[in-house]
Amino acid sequence: MEYRNILVHLDESDSARTRLDVALRVAKRHGAHLSALFAPAVPEHEVAYAFILDAEYWSRCRQEHEACRRSLEHHFFARLAEAEVKGSWRTANYAQHELLMRARFADLIVLGQSSPEDPDASLANRLQVRVTLSAGRPVLWVPYSGGGPTVGERVMVAWDAGQSATRALYDALPFMRLAGRTEIVTFTPSRKERDRIPGADIGLVLARHGLEVQVTELRPPPTITVGDALLAHASKTGCDLIVMGAYGHARWKELLLGGVTQTVLGSMPVPVLMSH
């Protein structure tokens, strides 16, 4: 697979332009078409408050929303021209339905981590989690701070040989083919597997793809969680992209991320590519 069609979600958050910059960098590096979807993640506000706030308030909100859309759309096409990347713009009333529908035509979806200072963070997180676990496509989460100046030059893959990790690794092959360094990170194996070299099998598979990778086994103490160990190693090695499976738990009327996934996405220093 190659990234030829990239979909980025944009909204009224302060980090939208940062997210767009990352998406543009990836699109240019991979020769991809960049589709932008501008849509609010949280339309519940109008439903929840329509009965207690007057029409003048909602009129002012709509005017501010439209001004933000026009400004971001102008910025989007200006940046496309500057980067010499082909792209298209689409506006929708609600992001979730449109994102899940258009995910079928994307090789990669770019979403943004919610800032803890954003009053809509919890509701926006619900959208991001549902898209990550339901879209069936790889999702690149961008830190609200933007991360560093590069994406995919130094790749770190969290590997446990599970289904989600396997899918994420193969979905990240376009990044790994262009990376200057790729590291496969494993953890201390179970007793049944201690006669095997951790990560050796997948390292051999990637070598057959023409990729030279480094395999590292982490042995964190019992007091350190797997998620925290991954983040500490990412900071230590200076990687600019983390690849990992998206572990989720289905509950009534909602989807929840697993503990390791939540830890990494909550404190990620660099973009994280996830597949489920």
Secondary structure, DSSP 4 states (H G I P E B T S, - for coil): ----EEEEEE-SSTTHHHHHHHHHHHHHHHT-EEEEEE--S-THHHHHHTTTS-HHHHHHHHHHHHHHHHHHHHHHHHHHHHHT--EEEEE-S-HHHHHHHHGGG-SEEEEEPPPTT-TTHHHHHHHHHHHHHHS-S-EEEE-TT---S-SSSEEEEE--S-HHHHHHHHHTHHHHHH-SEEEEEEEPPPGGGTTS-TTHHHHHHHHHTT--EEEEEE---TTS-HHHHHHHHHHHHT-SEEEEE--EEEETTEEEE-HHHHHHHHH-SS-EEEE-
